[in-house]
Amino acid sequence: MINETLTAMSPERTIEEARRFFTDSGATLPATIVEEGKNHLTVTTFRSRLAISAFPDPDGRGTRVRVSTLRSNDAVGKLLTLLATGEPGDETDSSGPE
């Protein structure tokens, strides 16, 4: 199964958010990272393995996110919704108030 969405976030930030989605302490569906690169992430869950990639949309509409898995997994829809609603300015700014 291949699912896709678009996001306004950069490909690198998209992969970071996907990693957090599966590995943060409060993760709904905890997963183990199998492989990670600049624009891709592969995780394994209790029942499946998910391959996540993020790359600039060829039509210039932001970042295209693709998630593929062999089995249906409820986490895919939740992850894609989270990424699609992410804003490029959501990053934590450590420089403090201006």
Secondary structure in CASP SS format (residue, H / E / C, confidence):
PFRMAT SS
TARGET T0000
AUTHOR 0000-0000-0000
METHOD secondary structure of the structure
MODEL  1
M C 1.00
I E 1.00
N E 1.00
E E 1.00
T E 1.00
L E 1.00
T E 1.00
A C 1.00
M C 1.00
S C 1.00
P H 1.00
E H 1.00
R H 1.00
T H 1.00
I H 1.00
E H 1.00
E H 1.00
A H 1.00
R H 1.00
R H 1.00
F H 1.00
F H 1.00
T H 1.00
D C 1.00
S C 1.00
G C 1.00
A C 1.00
T C 1.00
L C 1.00
P C 1.00
A C 1.00
T E 1.00
I E 1.00
V E 1.00
E E 1.00
E E 1.00
G C 1.00
K C 1.00
N C 1.00
H E 1.00
L E 1.00
T E 1.00
V E 1.00
T E 1.00
T C 1.00
F C 1.00
R C 1.00
S C 1.00
R E 1.00
L E 1.00
A E 1.00
I E 1.00
S E 1.00
A E 1.00
F E 1.00
P E 1.00
D C 1.00
P C 1.00
D C 1.00
G C 1.00
R C 1.00
G C 1.00
T E 1.00
R E 1.00
V E 1.00
R E 1.00
V E 1.00
S E 1.00
T E 1.00
L C 1.00
R C 1.00
S C 1.00
N C 1.00
D H 1.00
A H 1.00
V H 1.00
G H 1.00
K H 1.00
L H 1.00
L H 1.00
T H 1.00
L H 1.00
L H 1.00
A H 1.00
T C 1.00
G C 1.00
E C 1.00
P H 1.00
G H 1.00
D H 1.00
E C 1.00
T C 1.00
D C 1.00
S C 1.00
S C 1.00
G C 1.00
P C 1.00
E C 1.00
END
